[in-house]
């Protein structure tokens, strides 16, 4: 439980740094993904996977903005956090859909 302004700053600074690293890493994964030579039989699952990667990155960017805003204002904006969480939930749905399509593609 964060009980002081100092703890808030320490926690949100570490979180911001971690999320920033994840955003950078996710871009590297997207860049590699787009270079895959996909057989025609797997284009649908590949495209869904790419959409899922991009949605994941979008969610991470929203969390990065949330943590930065929290540091700037010293207020943890739950609306921002919920928006970021919803984006990551959408990404998870896309991953599930990609897995289902991939299973059908063989």
C-alpha positions, 0 to 999 in steps of 0.5 A, a space after each residue: 500500500 502506497 502511503 506517502 507521496 515519496 512512496 508514490 513517486 518511487 513506485 510510479 517512477 519504477 513503473 514508468 521505466 518498466 513500461 517504457 522498456 516494454 513499449 520499446 521491446 514491443 516495437 522490436 517484436 512488431 518490427 520482427 513480426 512484420 518481416 516474417 514471410 507468411 505462407 498464404 495458409 496462415 495469413 489470417 492468424 498472422 494478421 490477427 497476431 500483428 493486430 494483437 501485438 499492436 493492441 498490446 503496445 497501445 495498452 502499454 503506451 496508455 499505461 506509460 501515459 498513466 504513470 507519467 501523468 501520475 508523476 506529473 500530477 501526483 494523482 493516480 487517475 483511475 480513468 486512465 488506468 481503466 482505459 489502459 487495462 481495457 486496451 490490454 484486455 482487447 489485445 488478449 481477445 485478439 490473441 485468443 482469436 489468433 490462436 483459434 484461427 491458427 488452429 483452424 489453419 493447421 
